[in-house]
Amino acid sequence: MDGILMTDALTGCAVAVAADGSSARVSEGGSRTRAASVFFPGCSMLNYAPALVSTLSDYLAQAGVVDGTSLLCCGKILDFEDDGAARRAAVDEALRRAVEAAGTERIVAVCPNCAAALKRALSTEAGAPGAEVVPLPKVLAELGCRIDPATAREVLAAKGFAGKDTPKMWVHDSCPDRGDYDFGRGVRAMLPPEMLIKDNLEPSSRCCGSIARAAGRYEAALAQGARRAEHAARHGADAMVTACMSCAASLASAQDGLPVVHYLELLCDYPMNWRVAARPLSLRFLIENEWKAPDGGRDFALLPAREGEAR
């Protein structure tokens, strides 16, 4: 399978990503054109499922929904790093300038965390041009995308689930989506109605554990993920589905009782083993990074594994 080779819509840089997500390189010198609507996969999709970046970028462009794709990091990960506040402020400002320079009015975000970070950075209160940030599940649902029941069964079977022709799925809503539930509502609209456990919108539902994991509190993260799965099982769930790849990885790593799927696995027939996904959140393209290589390019930043965290 080929990797990604593209011109980033928000920076004009040439970007190349290996098919397995193990490495990436970015070079200056590309020409930036106006991109009124931009697809924003975020670091999670870039690291966990780089093949889906190209698939969805092409699909959305052909549907006339986006004019280009940006592989930039939203900057949220900086909240968990030393001097993160100052660096996050600089990244937010750089994102605002890039969006304004590209003439971008709408960003289609894959990740709920990216959507929240982009809304913060691009709010009119922050002096930004006020670009609209739209969840990908909502866009796909409005385009008429629906998850095929047979495909859903096959993906779950690839994860070891067997026994029911109509498995019941519990939608886990990620922390930043609670309130408007735009990501979660889009997922629910695409799931086969007979497979959806209805009325499970929970304003007070618990975190999957990914925030604790990002902060280096791995035992707490595992405990939180296990509790979420136990909660879903008590409500009759045979599997958990989420719109957040970080949630999927956390929930799958925390327990063996319920299969965990990201809705794009079901929609695109792309089953993933979240426990062994290669280099989780290792690659990121921060707009603040300086060019250092003699040829005018450089490798993406690689995030080092922290003590106690499996790679």
C-alpha positions in Angstrom: 0.0 0.0 0.0 1.3 3.4 -1.0 2.1 6.0 1.6 0.9 9.7 1.6 2.4 12.2 -0.7 0.7 15.6 -0.7 0.9 19.3 -0.5 -0.4 20.5 2.9 -3.3 22.8 2.4 -2.5 25.1 5.4 1.2 25.4 5.0 2.0 24.8 1.3 4.6 22.3 2.4 5.3 19.0 0.6 4.6 16.1 3.0 5.5 12.4 2.6 4.4 9.7 5.1 5.4 6.1 5.0 2.5 3.6 4.4 2.9 2.1 7.9 3.1 5.5 9.6 6.6 4.8 10.8 8.2 7.9 9.4 7.3 11.1 7.6 9.1 14.0 6.0 8.1 17.6 5.2 9.8 20.0 2.8 9.4 23.7 2.3 8.8 25.3 -1.0 5.3 24.1 -2.0 2.9 26.7 -3.3 -0.2 27.3 -1.2 -3.5 27.9 -2.9 -6.8 29.0 -1.5 -8.5 26.1 0.4 -11.9 27.3 1.6 -12.6 23.9 3.1 -9.9 21.7 4.6 -9.8 18.0 5.8 -7.9 17.8 9.1 -7.1 14.1 10.0 -5.1 15.0 13.2 -2.2 13.1 14.7 -4.3 10.1 15.9 -5.4 9.1 12.4 -2.0 9.9 10.9 -0.3 7.5 13.4 -2.9 4.8 13.9 -4.4 4.6 10.3 -2.4 6.5 7.7 -4.1 4.6 4.9 -7.4 6.1 5.9 -6.0 9.6 5.6 -5.6 9.1 1.8 -8.9 7.2 1.4 -11.0 9.9 3.2 -9.1 12.8 1.7 -9.8 11.5 -1.8 -13.5 10.7 -1.0 -14.2 14.1 0.5 -12.5 15.9 -2.3 -14.5 13.9 -4.9 -17.7 14.7 -3.0 -16.9 18.4 -3.3 -16.7 18.7 0.5 -13.0 19.8 0.9 -10.5 21.6 -1.3 -7.4 20.1 0.4 -6.0 18.3 3.4 -3.7 19.4 6.3 -1.6 17.0 8.4 -0.8 19.7 11.0 -1.0 18.9 14.7 -3.8 20.8 16.5 -1.3 21.4 19.4 -3.4 19.8 22.2 -0.6 17.4 23.1 1.5 20.3 24.2 -0.8 20.6 27.3 1.0 17.6 28.7 4.5 18.7 28.1 7.0 21.0 29.8 6.6 24.7 28.8 3.4 23.5 27.0 1.3 26.6 27.7 3.7 29.0 26.0 4.2 26.7 23.1 0.5 26.1 22.8 -0.1 29.8 22.6 2.5 30.1 19.8 1.0 27.2 17.9 -2.5 28.6 18.2 -1.3 31.9 16.8 0.5 30.2 13.9 -2.6 28.2 13.1 -4.7 31.3 13.0 -2.3 32.9 10.5 -2.2 29.8 8.4 -6.0 29.5 8.2 -6.3 33.1 7.3 -3.6 32.9 4.6 -5.2 29.9 3.0 -8.6 31.6 3.0 -10.0 28.6 5.0 -13.6 29.0 6.1 -14.4 25.4 7.1 -12.3 22.6 8.7 -13.6 19.0 8.7 -12.0 17.4 11.8 -11.6 13.7 12.3 -10.8 13.9 16.0 -13.0 15.3 18.8 -9.9 16.6 20.6 -8.6 18.3 17.4 -12.1 19.9 16.9 -12.1 21.3 20.4 -8.5 22.6 20.1 -9.2 24.2 16.7 -12.3 25.8 17.9 -10.3 27.3 20.7 -7.5 28.5 18.5 -9.8 29.8 15.7 -12.5 31.5 17.8 -13.3 35.1 17.0 -12.6 35.9 20.6 -9.0 34.8 20.0 -8.8 37.2 17.1 -9.1 34.5 14.4 -11.1 34.8 11.2 -13.7 32.5 12.7 -13.4 29.4 10.6 -16.1 26.8 11.2 -15.0 23.4 12.6 -17.2 20.5 11.6 -17.0 16.9 12.8 -16.3 14.3 10.2 -19.0 11.9 11.3 -21.6 14.6 10.8 -20.3 15.3 7.3 -20.3 11.6 6.4 -23.8 11.1 7.7 -25.0 14.1 5.8 -23.4 12.6 2.6 -25.6 9.5 3.1 -22.8 7.2 4.4 -24.2 4.2 6.4 -22.4 1.3 8.0 -23.3 -2.0 6.3 -24.5 -4.6 8.9 -22.6 -7.4 7.2 -19.4 -5.4 7.2 -19.9 -4.6 10.8 -20.2 -8.3 11.7 -17.1 -9.1 9.7 -15.0 -6.4 11.4 -16.2 -7.6 14.8 -15.4 -11.2 13.8 -11.9 -10.1 13.0 -11.6 -8.9 16.6 -12.8 -12.3 17.9 -16.5 -11.6 18.4 -18.9 -14.4 17.4 -22.2 -15.6 18.4 -24.8 -13.0 17.4 -26.1 -12.0 14.0 -27.1 -8.7 15.4 -24.5 -7.5 17.9 -25.5 -4.6 20.1 -23.1 -1.6 20.1 -22.6 1.0 22.8 -21.4 4.4 21.6 -18.7 5.8 23.8 -18.8 9.6 23.6 -15.4 11.2 24.1 -14.8 14.0 26.6 -14.6 16.9 24.2 -17.8 15.9 22.4 -20.0 16.0 25.5 -22.4 18.9 25.3 -23.3 19.1 21.6 -22.5 15.4 20.8 -21.9 16.3 17.1 -19.4 13.5 16.7 -21.5 11.0 18.6 -24.8 11.9 16.8 -23.1 11.4 13.5 -21.8 8.0 14.5 -25.3 7.0 15.7 -26.8 8.1 12.4 -24.5 5.8 10.4 -24.8 2.7 12.6 -27.4 0.1 11.6 -30.4 0.9 13.8 -30.8 -2.7 14.9 -27.3 -2.8 16.2 -27.4 0.5 18.1 -28.2 0.6 21.8 -30.3 3.7 21.8 -30.6 6.5 24.3 -27.1 6.2 25.7 -26.1 9.9 25.5 -24.6 10.5 28.9 -23.7 14.1 29.9 -21.8 12.7 32.9 -20.2 9.7 31.3 -16.6 8.9 32.3 -13.4 9.4 30.4 -11.9 6.4 28.6 -8.6 6.9 30.3 -6.7 8.6 27.5 -6.2 11.9 29.4 -4.7 10.0 32.3 -2.5 8.1 29.9 -1.3 11.3 28.2 -0.4 12.6 31.7 1.7 9.5 32.4 -0.8 8.0 34.9 -1.1 4.6 33.2 -2.6 2.5 36.0 -5.4 5.1 36.4 -5.9 5.1 32.6 -6.4 1.3 32.6 -8.8 1.4 35.5 -10.9 4.1 33.8 -11.1 2.2 30.5 -12.1 -1.0 32.3 -14.9 0.8 34.1 -16.3 2.2 30.9 -16.4 -1.3 29.3 -18.1 -2.8 32.4 -20.7 0.0 32.2 -21.4 -0.7 28.6 -21.7 -4.4 29.2 -24.2 -3.9 32.0 -26.4 -2.1 29.4 -26.3 -5.1 27.1 -23.4 -4.1 24.8 -21.6 -6.7 22.8 -19.1 -4.1 21.5 -18.1 -0.5 22.0 -17.8 2.0 19.2 -16.3 5.5 19.3 -15.5 8.5 17.1 -12.1 9.0 18.8 -9.1 6.9 17.9 -7.4 7.7 21.2 -10.5 6.5 23.0 -10.5 3.3 21.0 -6.8 2.6 21.8 -7.4 3.3 25.5 -10.5 1.2 25.8 -9.1 -1.7 24.0 -5.9 -1.7 26.0 -7.7 -1.6 29.3 -9.8 -4.7 29.0 -10.6 -7.9 27.0 -14.3 -8.2 27.8 -15.7 -6.1 24.9 -14.4 -5.6 21.4 -13.7 -1.9 20.7 -14.0 -0.3 17.2 -13.7 3.1 15.8 -16.6 3.8 13.5 -14.3 4.2 10.5 -13.3 0.6 10.9 -16.9 -0.4 10.3 -17.6 2.2 7.6 -14.4 1.5 5.6 -14.1 -2.3 6.3 -10.7 -1.6 8.0 -10.3 -3.6 11.2 -7.5 -2.6 13.5 -5.8 -4.2 16.4 -5.6 -1.2 18.7 -3.3 -3.0 21.1 -0.5 -3.3 18.6 -1.2 -0.3 16.4 2.3 0.9 15.2 3.9 3.9 16.9 0.9 5.3 18.6 1.0 9.1 18.5 4.7 9.2 17.6 4.5 11.4 14.5 3.3 15.0 14.7 3.7 18.0 12.3 3.7 21.1 14.6 3.5 24.3 12.7 6.1 25.8 15.1 8.8 23.4 14.1 11.9 25.0 12.4 13.5 23.7 9.2 16.8 22.1 10.1 17.8 19.7 7.3 20.4 20.9 4.7 18.0 19.9 1.8 15.3 22.2 3.1 13.3 19.4 4.6 13.1 17.6 7.9 11.6 14.5 9.5 8.4 14.9 11.5 8.9 15.2 15.2 8.9 11.8 17.0 7.4 11.7 20.4 9.6 9.6 22.8 7.9 6.8 24.8 7.6 7.7 28.4 8.6 5.4 31.2 5.9 2.8 31.8 4.2 3.3 28.4 4.2 0.5 26.0 5.1 1.1 22.4 
